[in-house]
Amino acid sequence: MTLTDLSYGFRDDDQRRRVQAVIHDRLADDREPQECRYLMRFWWQLGMPYREVSLAQLSLNVRKSKLDVPRHPDACRPGRIEAR
């Protein structure tokens, strides 16, 4: 899945809004205007069918610590049941 396809990859609008809330409330920081600009472009892209920002642009403008997402150990286990 590419960044452009993400808007179609959410289970429902609630899930998409939760991801957008994390970006807006936890990652985007006005004290880092360049980084904030690209994170907010990515935030916008999550709800749109077109590309607002590329992974290369995010990698160049957003700190690595914000792009590295720790994975839950069960995230890729076959047969895992999603909690709703």
Phi and psi in radians as a Rosetta constraint file:
Dihedral C 1 N 2 CA 2 C 2 CIRCULARHARMONIC -1.690 0.35
Dihedral N 2 CA 2 C 2 N 3 CIRCULARHARMONIC 2.978 0.35
Dihedral C 2 N 3 CA 3 C 3 CIRCULARHARMONIC -1.055 0.35
Dihedral N 3 CA 3 C 3 N 4 CIRCULARHARMONIC -0.547 0.35
Dihedral C 3 N 4 CA 4 C 4 CIRCULARHARMONIC -1.197 0.35
Dihedral N 4 CA 4 C 4 N 5 CIRCULARHARMONIC -0.543 0.35
Dihedral C 4 N 5 CA 5 C 5 CIRCULARHARMONIC -1.452 0.35
Dihedral N 5 CA 5 C 5 N 6 CIRCULARHARMONIC -0.157 0.35
Dihedral C 5 N 6 CA 6 C 6 CIRCULARHARMONIC -1.016 0.35
Dihedral N 6 CA 6 C 6 N 7 CIRCULARHARMONIC -0.591 0.35
Dihedral C 6 N 7 CA 7 C 7 CIRCULARHARMONIC -1.076 0.35
Dihedral N 7 CA 7 C 7 N 8 CIRCULARHARMONIC -0.384 0.35
Dihedral C 7 N 8 CA 8 C 8 CIRCULARHARMONIC -1.671 0.35
Dihedral N 8 CA 8 C 8 N 9 CIRCULARHARMONIC -0.116 0.35
Dihedral C 8 N 9 CA 9 C 9 CIRCULARHARMONIC -1.608 0.35
Dihedral N 9 CA 9 C 9 N 10 CIRCULARHARMONIC -0.013 0.35
Dihedral C 9 N 10 CA 10 C 10 CIRCULARHARMONIC -1.523 0.35
Dihedral N 10 CA 10 C 10 N 11 CIRCULARHARMONIC 2.572 0.35
Dihedral C 10 N 11 CA 11 C 11 CIRCULARHARMONIC -1.067 0.35
Dihedral N 11 CA 11 C 11 N 12 CIRCULARHARMONIC -0.710 0.35
Dihedral C 11 N 12 CA 12 C 12 CIRCULARHARMONIC -2.834 0.35
Dihedral N 12 CA 12 C 12 N 13 CIRCULARHARMONIC 3.116 0.35
Dihedral C 12 N 13 CA 13 C 13 CIRCULARHARMONIC -1.127 0.35
Dihedral N 13 CA 13 C 13 N 14 CIRCULARHARMONIC -0.556 0.35
Dihedral C 13 N 14 CA 14 C 14 CIRCULARHARMONIC -1.096 0.35
Dihedral N 14 CA 14 C 14 N 15 CIRCULARHARMONIC -0.738 0.35
Dihedral C 14 N 15 CA 15 C 15 CIRCULARHARMONIC -1.123 0.35
Dihedral N 15 CA 15 C 15 N 16 CIRCULARHARMONIC -0.771 0.35
Dihedral C 15 N 16 CA 16 C 16 CIRCULARHARMONIC -1.055 0.35
Dihedral N 16 CA 16 C 16 N 17 CIRCULARHARMONIC -0.767 0.35
Dihedral C 16 N 17 CA 17 C 17 CIRCULARHARMONIC -1.118 0.35
Dihedral N 17 CA 17 C 17 N 18 CIRCULARHARMONIC -0.611 0.35
Dihedral C 17 N 18 CA 18 C 18 CIRCULARHARMONIC -1.145 0.35
Dihedral N 18 CA 18 C 18 N 19 CIRCULARHARMONIC -0.724 0.35
Dihedral C 18 N 19 CA 19 C 19 CIRCULARHARMONIC -1.132 0.35
Dihedral N 19 CA 19 C 19 N 20 CIRCULARHARMONIC -0.768 0.35
Dihedral C 19 N 20 CA 20 C 20 CIRCULARHARMONIC -1.075 0.35
Dihedral N 20 CA 20 C 20 N 21 CIRCULARHARMONIC -0.644 0.35
Dihedral C 20 N 21 CA 21 C 21 CIRCULARHARMONIC -1.135 0.35
Dihedral N 21 CA 21 C 21 N 22 CIRCULARHARMONIC -0.676 0.35
Dihedral C 21 N 22 CA 22 C 22 CIRCULARHARMONIC -1.104 0.35
Dihedral N 22 CA 22 C 22 N 23 CIRCULARHARMONIC -0.777 0.35
Dihedral C 22 N 23 CA 23 C 23 CIRCULARHARMONIC -1.074 0.35
Dihedral N 23 CA 23 C 23 N 24 CIRCULARHARMONIC -0.843 0.35
Dihedral C 23 N 24 CA 24 C 24 CIRCULARHARMONIC -1.196 0.35
Dihedral N 24 CA 24 C 24 N 25 CIRCULARHARMONIC -0.828 0.35
Dihedral C 24 N 25 CA 25 C 25 CIRCULARHARMONIC -1.497 0.35
Dihedral N 25 CA 25 C 25 N 26 CIRCULARHARMONIC -0.510 0.35
Dihedral C 25 N 26 CA 26 C 26 CIRCULARHARMONIC -1.927 0.35
Dihedral N 26 CA 26 C 26 N 27 CIRCULARHARMONIC -0.571 0.35
Dihedral C 26 N 27 CA 27 C 27 CIRCULARHARMONIC -1.784 0.35
Dihedral N 27 CA 27 C 27 N 28 CIRCULARHARMONIC -0.742 0.35
Dihedral C 27 N 28 CA 28 C 28 CIRCULARHARMONIC -1.284 0.35
Dihedral N 28 CA 28 C 28 N 29 CIRCULARHARMONIC 2.189 0.35
Dihedral C 28 N 29 CA 29 C 29 CIRCULARHARMONIC -2.271 0.35
Dihedral N 29 CA 29 C 29 N 30 CIRCULARHARMONIC 2.070 0.35
Dihedral C 29 N 30 CA 30 C 30 CIRCULARHARMONIC -1.048 0.35
Dihedral N 30 CA 30 C 30 N 31 CIRCULARHARMONIC -0.368 0.35
Dihedral C 30 N 31 CA 31 C 31 CIRCULARHARMONIC -1.271 0.35
Dihedral N 31 CA 31 C 31 N 32 CIRCULARHARMONIC -0.249 0.35
Dihedral C 31 N 32 CA 32 C 32 CIRCULARHARMONIC -2.075 0.35
Dihedral N 32 CA 32 C 32 N 33 CIRCULARHARMONIC 1.380 0.35
Dihedral C 32 N 33 CA 33 C 33 CIRCULARHARMONIC -1.032 0.35
Dihedral N 33 CA 33 C 33 N 34 CIRCULARHARMONIC -0.717 0.35
Dihedral C 33 N 34 CA 34 C 34 CIRCULARHARMONIC -1.149 0.35
Dihedral N 34 CA 34 C 34 N 35 CIRCULARHARMONIC -0.823 0.35
Dihedral C 34 N 35 CA 35 C 35 CIRCULARHARMONIC -1.091 0.35
Dihedral N 35 CA 35 C 35 N 36 CIRCULARHARMONIC -0.781 0.35
Dihedral C 35 N 36 CA 36 C 36 CIRCULARHARMONIC -1.049 0.35
Dihedral N 36 CA 36 C 36 N 37 CIRCULARHARMONIC -0.732 0.35
Dihedral C 36 N 37 CA 37 C 37 CIRCULARHARMONIC -1.014 0.35
Dihedral N 37 CA 37 C 37 N 38 CIRCULARHARMONIC -0.804 0.35
Dihedral C 37 N 38 CA 38 C 38 CIRCULARHARMONIC -1.278 0.35
Dihedral N 38 CA 38 C 38 N 39 CIRCULARHARMONIC -0.614 0.35
Dihedral C 38 N 39 CA 39 C 39 CIRCULARHARMONIC -1.146 0.35
Dihedral N 39 CA 39 C 39 N 40 CIRCULARHARMONIC -0.673 0.35
Dihedral C 39 N 40 CA 40 C 40 CIRCULARHARMONIC -1.258 0.35
Dihedral N 40 CA 40 C 40 N 41 CIRCULARHARMONIC -0.549 0.35
Dihedral C 40 N 41 CA 41 C 41 CIRCULARHARMONIC -1.135 0.35
Dihedral N 41 CA 41 C 41 N 42 CIRCULARHARMONIC -0.692 0.35
Dihedral C 41 N 42 CA 42 C 42 CIRCULARHARMONIC -1.146 0.35
Dihedral N 42 CA 42 C 42 N 43 CIRCULARHARMONIC -0.731 0.35
Dihedral C 42 N 43 CA 43 C 43 CIRCULARHARMONIC -0.949 0.35
Dihedral N 43 CA 43 C 43 N 44 CIRCULARHARMONIC -0.831 0.35
Dihedral C 43 N 44 CA 44 C 44 CIRCULARHARMONIC -1.100 0.35
Dihedral N 44 CA 44 C 44 N 45 CIRCULARHARMONIC -0.720 0.35
Dihedral C 44 N 45 CA 45 C 45 CIRCULARHARMONIC -1.087 0.35
Dihedral N 45 CA 45 C 45 N 46 CIRCULARHARMONIC -0.515 0.35
Dihedral C 45 N 46 CA 46 C 46 CIRCULARHARMONIC -1.078 0.35
Dihedral N 46 CA 46 C 46 N 47 CIRCULARHARMONIC -0.384 0.35
Dihedral C 46 N 47 CA 47 C 47 CIRCULARHARMONIC -1.865 0.35
Dihedral N 47 CA 47 C 47 N 48 CIRCULARHARMONIC 0.086 0.35
Dihedral C 47 N 48 CA 48 C 48 CIRCULARHARMONIC -2.091 0.35
Dihedral N 48 CA 48 C 48 N 49 CIRCULARHARMONIC 2.655 0.35
Dihedral C 48 N 49 CA 49 C 49 CIRCULARHARMONIC -1.495 0.35
Dihedral N 49 CA 49 C 49 N 50 CIRCULARHARMONIC 0.105 0.35
Dihedral C 49 N 50 CA 50 C 50 CIRCULARHARMONIC -2.129 0.35
Dihedral N 50 CA 50 C 50 N 51 CIRCULARHARMONIC 2.894 0.35
Dihedral C 50 N 51 CA 51 C 51 CIRCULARHARMONIC -1.560 0.35
Dihedral N 51 CA 51 C 51 N 52 CIRCULARHARMONIC 2.152 0.35
Dihedral C 51 N 52 CA 52 C 52 CIRCULARHARMONIC -1.731 0.35
Dihedral N 52 CA 52 C 52 N 53 CIRCULARHARMONIC -0.562 0.35
Dihedral C 52 N 53 CA 53 C 53 CIRCULARHARMONIC -2.604 0.35
Dihedral N 53 CA 53 C 53 N 54 CIRCULARHARMONIC 2.532 0.35
Dihedral C 53 N 54 CA 54 C 54 CIRCULARHARMONIC -1.703 0.35
Dihedral N 54 CA 54 C 54 N 55 CIRCULARHARMONIC 2.870 0.35
Dihedral C 54 N 55 CA 55 C 55 CIRCULARHARMONIC -1.083 0.35
Dihedral N 55 CA 55 C 55 N 56 CIRCULARHARMONIC -0.639 0.35
Dihedral C 55 N 56 CA 56 C 56 CIRCULARHARMONIC -1.089 0.35
Dihedral N 56 CA 56 C 56 N 57 CIRCULARHARMONIC -0.718 0.35
Dihedral C 56 N 57 CA 57 C 57 CIRCULARHARMONIC -1.156 0.35
Dihedral N 57 CA 57 C 57 N 58 CIRCULARHARMONIC -0.719 0.35
Dihedral C 57 N 58 CA 58 C 58 CIRCULARHARMONIC -1.085 0.35
Dihedral N 58 CA 58 C 58 N 59 CIRCULARHARMONIC -0.768 0.35
Dihedral C 58 N 59 CA 59 C 59 CIRCULARHARMONIC -1.078 0.35
Dihedral N 59 CA 59 C 59 N 60 CIRCULARHARMONIC -0.628 0.35
Dihedral C 59 N 60 CA 60 C 60 CIRCULARHARMONIC -1.318 0.35
Dihedral N 60 CA 60 C 60 N 61 CIRCULARHARMONIC -0.536 0.35
Dihedral C 60 N 61 CA 61 C 61 CIRCULARHARMONIC -1.958 0.35
Dihedral N 61 CA 61 C 61 N 62 CIRCULARHARMONIC -0.162 0.35
Dihedral C 61 N 62 CA 62 C 62 CIRCULARHARMONIC -2.070 0.35
Dihedral N 62 CA 62 C 62 N 63 CIRCULARHARMONIC 2.359 0.35
Dihedral C 62 N 63 CA 63 C 63 CIRCULARHARMONIC -0.972 0.35
Dihedral N 63 CA 63 C 63 N 64 CIRCULARHARMONIC 2.470 0.35
Dihedral C 63 N 64 CA 64 C 64 CIRCULARHARMONIC -0.985 0.35
Dihedral N 64 CA 64 C 64 N 65 CIRCULARHARMONIC -0.651 0.35
Dihedral C 64 N 65 CA 65 C 65 CIRCULARHARMONIC -1.090 0.35
Dihedral N 65 CA 65 C 65 N 66 CIRCULARHARMONIC -0.456 0.35
Dihedral C 65 N 66 CA 66 C 66 CIRCULARHARMONIC -1.475 0.35
Dihedral N 66 CA 66 C 66 N 67 CIRCULARHARMONIC -0.425 0.35
Dihedral C 66 N 67 CA 67 C 67 CIRCULARHARMONIC -1.526 0.35
Dihedral N 67 CA 67 C 67 N 68 CIRCULARHARMONIC -0.435 0.35
Dihedral C 67 N 68 CA 68 C 68 CIRCULARHARMONIC -1.366 0.35
Dihedral N 68 CA 68 C 68 N 69 CIRCULARHARMONIC 2.031 0.35
Dihedral C 68 N 69 CA 69 C 69 CIRCULARHARMONIC -1.900 0.35
Dihedral N 69 CA 69 C 69 N 70 CIRCULARHARMONIC 2.090 0.35
Dihedral C 69 N 70 CA 70 C 70 CIRCULARHARMONIC -1.171 0.35
Dihedral N 70 CA 70 C 70 N 71 CIRCULARHARMONIC 2.393 0.35
Dihedral C 70 N 71 CA 71 C 71 CIRCULARHARMONIC -1.661 0.35
Dihedral N 71 CA 71 C 71 N 72 CIRCULARHARMONIC 2.464 0.35
Dihedral C 71 N 72 CA 72 C 72 CIRCULARHARMONIC -1.228 0.35
Dihedral N 72 CA 72 C 72 N 73 CIRCULARHARMONIC 2.422 0.35
Dihedral C 72 N 73 CA 73 C 73 CIRCULARHARMONIC -1.010 0.35
Dihedral N 73 CA 73 C 73 N 74 CIRCULARHARMONIC -0.470 0.35
Dihedral C 73 N 74 CA 74 C 74 CIRCULARHARMONIC -1.621 0.35
Dihedral N 74 CA 74 C 74 N 75 CIRCULARHARMONIC 0.053 0.35
Dihedral C 74 N 75 CA 75 C 75 CIRCULARHARMONIC -1.028 0.35
Dihedral N 75 CA 75 C 75 N 76 CIRCULARHARMONIC -0.587 0.35
Dihedral C 75 N 76 CA 76 C 76 CIRCULARHARMONIC -1.958 0.35
Dihedral N 76 CA 76 C 76 N 77 CIRCULARHARMONIC 0.195 0.35
Dihedral C 76 N 77 CA 77 C 77 CIRCULARHARMONIC -1.214 0.35
Dihedral N 77 CA 77 C 77 N 78 CIRCULARHARMONIC 2.313 0.35
Dihedral C 77 N 78 CA 78 C 78 CIRCULARHARMONIC -1.091 0.35
Dihedral N 78 CA 78 C 78 N 79 CIRCULARHARMONIC 2.483 0.35
Dihedral C 78 N 79 CA 79 C 79 CIRCULARHARMONIC 1.357 0.35
Dihedral N 79 CA 79 C 79 N 80 CIRCULARHARMONIC 0.190 0.35
Dihedral C 79 N 80 CA 80 C 80 CIRCULARHARMONIC -1.163 0.35
Dihedral N 80 CA 80 C 80 N 81 CIRCULARHARMONIC 2.343 0.35
Dihedral C 80 N 81 CA 81 C 81 CIRCULARHARMONIC -1.692 0.35
Dihedral N 81 CA 81 C 81 N 82 CIRCULARHARMONIC 2.224 0.35
Dihedral C 81 N 82 CA 82 C 82 CIRCULARHARMONIC -1.276 0.35
Dihedral N 82 CA 82 C 82 N 83 CIRCULARHARMONIC 2.328 0.35
Dihedral C 82 N 83 CA 83 C 83 CIRCULARHARMONIC -1.394 0.35
Dihedral N 83 CA 83 C 83 N 84 CIRCULARHARMONIC 2.382 0.35
